[in-house]
Amino acid sequence: MTQTCAVTGKSFSPNKLRPLTALPPQIADIIRAAHPELKPESLISTEVLNEARLDYVRQLLQSQLGDLTHLDEEVLQSLHRQELLSEHPDSEEEGESQLTVGQKLSDKLAEFGGSWTFILAFGGFMAIWILLNVVLLANRGYDPYPFILLNLILSCLASLQAPVIMMSQNRQESRDRKRAENDYKINLKAELEIRHLHDKMDYMLHQQATRLMEVQQIQIELLREMAGGRQGPTKS
């Protein structure tokens, strides 16, 4: 047996509909503001309920942060779709697959240029170069002391290595920025979820306290009736 949502007019199973009075007050107020014709017993579908929750969280963020950024909107949409942001982080494999040949080459060169392998290899090359020209060729080789050709090679290497390292650093900064954005979205969503849970708990405690007060009132009335019955009619 299906029932109709009072807002959308669509038919849903009873477990996907809730009366307006059973909703948290702040969510019910948003739905009433958009649809003032609704009655307290009107049935609301989970689709409309999720939209109202999204509007409530958006108003809450706007009151605290002002204008929302694209990161805030992504968090809101994730809340609306009820998905986990941590399931879809910006992985290193996805980033590597989108790199150009030049970016991959700059990363490899920067990685090799900042290793002990490069330092030892280039130190050995310079030692062999100096020994070859000074000792073996008796300073009459193709690059005698003060090694002008070697200095030219070192200058060219330094001029090429600097921009390669800067390109690699720029890419590292981009990766760090994406990680920071992902951490911000996850932390913001966790904060909103916790606040939503607090609102739910407050509402449930309020409902429970109201019901306990009603039960206590009924018990007091029953006790009064029982006490009046035991006393019996008064004698004139």
MIDOVO-822786 format. One line per 2 residues: their letters; for each residue x, y, z of C-alpha. Coordinates in Angstrom, 2 decimals. Layout:
BEGIN
A> X:Y:Z; ...;
// end
This chain:
BEGIN
MT> 0.00:0.00:0.00; 1.45:3.35:-1.05;
QT> 0.77:6.85:0.20; 1.21:10.25:-1.41;
CA> 3.71:12.93:-0.48; 1.92:16.19:0.30;
VT> 4.64:18.25:-1.45; 5.57:16.34:-4.61;
GK> 2.35:14.37:-5.08; 4.33:11.20:-5.75;
SF> 3.43:7.84:-4.26; 5.83:6.21:-1.81;
SP> 5.85:3.26:0.54; 4.90:4.16:4.14;
NK> 8.48:3.71:5.39; 9.62:6.58:3.11;
LR> 7.05:9.07:4.42; 6.96:10.96:7.69;
PL> 4.36:13.31:9.11; 5.33:16.94:9.33;
TA> 4.96:16.96:13.12; 7.55:14.17:13.43;
LP> 10.28:16.25:11.78; 12.79:18.38:13.71;
PQ> 11.40:21.91:14.21; 14.08:23.67:12.13;
IA> 13.50:21.31:9.18; 9.72:21.53:9.51;
DI> 9.91:25.35:9.51; 11.82:25.33:6.21;
IR> 9.23:23.03:4.60; 6.34:25.15:5.95;
AA> 7.97:28.32:4.61; 8.12:26.82:1.12;
HP> 4.68:25.18:1.35; 2.45:27.10:3.80;
EL> -0.61:25.04:2.80; 0.69:21.95:4.58;
KP> -1.09:20.63:7.64; 0.59:19.14:10.73;
ES> -0.45:15.62:9.69; 0.77:16.03:6.08;
LI> 3.13:13.28:4.94; 6.60:14.30:3.73;
ST> 8.82:12.06:1.59; 12.52:11.49:2.26;
EV> 13.28:13.31:-1.00; 11.68:16.53:0.26;
LN> 13.20:15.96:3.70; 16.72:15.73:2.25;
EA> 16.17:18.92:0.25; 15.04:20.72:3.41;
RL> 18.08:19.43:5.28; 20.31:20.71:2.49;
DY> 18.68:24.16:2.68; 19.05:24.20:6.47;
VR> 22.76:23.34:6.32; 23.30:25.92:3.54;
QL> 21.63:28.63:5.65; 23.71:27.55:8.64;
LQ> 26.96:27.81:6.70; 26.01:31.14:5.16;
SQ> 25.28:32.57:8.59; 28.75:31.52:9.79;
LG> 30.95:31.83:6.69; 29.10:34.29:4.48;
DL> 29.38:33.47:0.77; 29.98:29.76:0.17;
TH> 32.94:28.58:-1.88; 32.94:25.72:-4.37;
LD> 34.40:23.49:-1.63; 31.47:24.26:0.66;
EE> 29.03:23.47:-2.16; 30.78:20.14:-2.78;
VL> 30.37:19.28:0.89; 26.66:20.21:0.79;
QS> 26.09:18.05:-2.28; 27.93:15.18:-0.61;
LH> 25.63:15.52:2.40; 22.63:15.56:0.09;
RQ> 23.76:12.43:-1.75; 24.79:10.79:1.55;
EL> 28.18:9.75:0.22; 31.58:9.67:1.89;
LS> 34.12:12.19:0.68; 36.95:9.97:1.91;
EH> 35.92:7.31:-0.61; 36.94:9.54:-3.53;
PD> 40.15:11.37:-2.58; 42.49:12.77:-5.20;
SE> 44.73:9.72:-5.47; 48.30:9.78:-6.68;
EE> 47.48:7.28:-9.45; 44.82:9.55:-10.92;
GE> 47.24:12.49:-10.80; 50.02:10.49:-12.43;
SQ> 47.77:9.35:-15.28; 46.95:12.98:-16.16;
LT> 50.56:14.21:-16.28; 52.21:15.31:-19.50;
VG> 55.55:13.92:-20.67; 57.31:17.12:-19.62;
QK> 55.84:16.98:-16.11; 56.85:13.34:-15.67;
LS> 60.35:14.12:-16.95; 60.74:17.11:-14.61;
DK> 59.69:14.97:-11.64; 62.20:12.26:-12.54;
LA> 65.03:14.76:-13.09; 64.24:16.59:-9.84;
EF> 64.12:13.29:-7.96; 67.45:12.18:-9.43;
GG> 69.10:15.61:-9.00; 68.27:15.64:-5.28;
SW> 69.69:12.18:-4.53; 73.03:10.93:-3.29;
TF> 73.37:8.97:-6.51; 73.58:12.21:-8.50;
IL> 75.96:13.83:-6.01; 78.38:10.88:-5.97;
AF> 78.15:10.32:-9.72; 78.77:13.95:-10.60;
GG> 81.53:14.23:-7.98; 83.21:11.21:-9.54;
FM> 82.82:12.72:-13.02; 84.51:15.98:-11.95;
AI> 87.32:14.07:-10.20; 87.98:12.01:-13.33;
WI> 87.85:15.15:-15.50; 90.41:16.96:-13.33;
LL> 92.72:13.94:-13.01; 92.55:13.29:-16.74;
NV> 93.53:16.84:-17.69; 96.05:17.58:-14.90;
VL> 97.77:14.25:-14.24; 97.41:12.05:-17.34;
LA> 97.56:14.77:-19.98; 100.01:16.92:-17.97;
NR> 97.76:19.98:-18.12; 97.96:20.01:-21.92;
GY> 94.60:18.27:-22.57; 91.42:19.61:-24.06;
DP> 90.51:21.44:-20.79; 93.65:22.45:-18.86;
YP> 93.64:24.28:-15.55; 91.55:26.41:-14.60;
FI> 89.05:24.06:-16.39; 87.05:26.60:-18.39;
LL> 85.06:23.91:-20.23; 84.16:22.20:-16.95;
NL> 82.97:25.52:-15.53; 80.82:26.02:-18.63;
IL> 79.30:22.57:-18.18; 78.59:23.27:-14.51;
SC> 76.96:26.62:-15.33; 74.75:25.05:-18.00;
LA> 73.77:22.24:-15.63; 72.85:24.71:-12.88;
SL> 70.82:26.89:-15.27; 68.85:23.86:-16.46;
QA> 68.47:22.21:-13.08; 66.93:25.26:-11.38;
PV> 63.78:25.52:-13.58; 63.34:21.73:-13.50;
IM> 63.36:21.80:-9.69; 60.94:24.75:-9.69;
MS> 58.52:22.87:-11.98; 58.62:19.89:-9.67;
QN> 58.03:22.13:-6.63; 55.04:23.76:-8.33;
RQ> 53.54:20.33:-8.92; 54.19:19.36:-5.32;
ES> 52.44:22.54:-4.17; 49.47:21.66:-6.38;
RD> 49.27:18.18:-4.83; 49.53:19.64:-1.33;
RK> 46.77:22.14:-2.11; 44.47:19.36:-3.31;
RA> 45.15:17.35:-0.17; 44.44:20.41:1.98;
EN> 41.17:21.04:0.12; 40.15:17.42:0.58;
DY> 40.97:17.58:4.30; 38.93:20.78:4.61;
KI> 35.90:19.19:2.94; 36.09:16.08:5.12;
NL> 36.47:18.13:8.32; 33.62:20.46:7.36;
KA> 31.32:17.55:6.56; 32.22:15.84:9.84;
EL> 31.41:19.04:11.74; 28.05:19.38:9.98;
EI> 27.20:15.72:10.58; 28.03:16.05:14.28;
RH> 25.91:19.18:14.55; 23.07:17.39:12.78;
LH> 23.36:14.51:15.23; 23.24:16.98:18.14;
DK> 20.06:18.50:16.72; 18.55:15.02:16.38;
MD> 19.49:14.09:19.93; 18.08:17.34:21.31;
YM> 14.85:16.78:19.42; 14.58:13.15:20.57;
LH> 15.27:14.13:24.19; 12.65:16.85:23.98;
QQ> 10.12:14.41:22.52; 10.96:11.81:25.13;
AT> 10.64:14.34:27.96; 7.26:15.46:26.60;
RL> 6.01:11.88:26.47; 7.27:11.16:29.98;
ME> 5.45:14.23:31.24; 2.25:13.02:29.55;
VQ> 2.64:9.55:31.08; 3.28:11.04:34.51;
QI> 0.20:13.24:34.17; -1.92:10.21:33.30;
QI> -0.48:8.29:36.24; -1.23:11.19:38.59;
EL> -4.82:11.34:37.35; -5.22:7.59:37.81;
LR> -3.83:7.81:41.33; -6.27:10.60:42.13;
EM> -9.19:8.58:40.80; -8.06:5.53:42.78;
AG> -7.67:7.62:45.92; -11.13:9.16:45.40;
GR> -12.67:5.69:44.88; -11.18:4.33:48.09;
QG> -12.51:7.20:50.17; -16.07:6.46:48.98;
PT> -19.03:8.82:49.14; -19.03:11.31:52.02;
KS> -21.77:11.06:54.65; -24.21:13.90:54.87;
// end
